[in-house]
Amino acid sequence: MFTFSYKFCDHATYLQKLASFIGVPLLNNVLWLPVEIGSGYIKSIQLANGLQVLVNECVIHNNVCIRREGGSHGDYTLRFDEIRNMKALTLKMDEAVHKENNGVYSGALLTSSFSPLEYTATAGTENRCINIHFTEEWFNKYCGLKGSDYVLTKYLALKTGAFNFEVLNIGYRELMEEIFALKEDHPIYKTVLQNRVMLLLENFLGSLYTKMSKPNAEINIEDGEIKRMMQVESILISNLSMPPPPLSELARTAIMSVTKLKAVFKKTYGLSPYEYYQTNRMLKARQLLNNGKYSIKEIGTQLGFKNLSNFTIAYKKAFNILPRDV
């Protein structure tokens, strides 16, 4: 078991402490994991408006435990995690404990520096994560809200006992994919990155305030259905070159009827399972078109379209523009 403990700090300091503990150098604020711990990278980025971002794409080769002690200053970390191939994941916040063992987890969670936090994950776990660090002063200045705001206080008080995370819907995933794909040699790298990070914040806070500022809003304390929807969502987007599995098969995965699956999935992700699959398919097509490496025909073939005209029609329906005009 690889165990690392630290006191709440900004992302740049955290990465420096982690690199020192492991005994590897930081290269341009990027830590490349040594093979005995994992493969992949963790990097910290300072943005012009005072935000700090921590981005990682890695696979861990050893059981890992990361412990964060609470701090005395009002800072926040907003985590967007996409975790796959996990045998077990345990999250502790203060005295509350939350466990996941269904192989996938994808969600956003806001934490405060006042609460100690501990993550434990098993070897083989794949993790893609975007962490946004901001201070209470930054939050007051740029969001016009105070850290003591009732909605924030109510949300943070839930801790993992309620585990009131936000699922990674299409909007979040598209922004995250743009951040992961963004190269530092892009002519306006920091500007684009800052824009996408601010949109992630805006989407999360907007959703949070919509859900939790209602006087009679119900809070899901432990919703097993959401976990099963994560499994269904993972299956839907795992291979966009193949037709999605039949609803009957997805319903068996979710251990519910087809009717209930459609209702719960739409409530969770805002679209029906097939609409969700098709929207992700078209977003992937747009990403490939913008990449410029493939022809329209090659992209259509990659995404499972046997007829190029069908791909063109689907793209036009999704974005109101023909692929050739991108």
Secondary structure, 3 states (H helix, E strand, C coil): CEEEEEECCCHHHHHHHHHHHHCCCCECCEEECCCCCEEEEEEEEECCCCCEEEEEEEEECCCEEEEEECCCCCEEEEEEEEEECCCCEEEEECCEEEEECCCEEEEEEEEECCCCEEEEECCCCEEEEEEEEEEHHHHHHHHCCCCCCHHHHHHHHHHHHHCCCEECCHHHHHHHHHHHHCCCCCCCHHHHHHHHHHHHHHHHHHHHHHHHCCCCCCCCCCCHHHHHHHHHHHHHHCCCCCCCCCHHHHHHHHCCCHHHHHHHHHHHHCCCHHHHHHHHHHHHHHHHHHHCCCCHHHHHHHCCCCCHHHHHHHHHHHHCCCHHHC
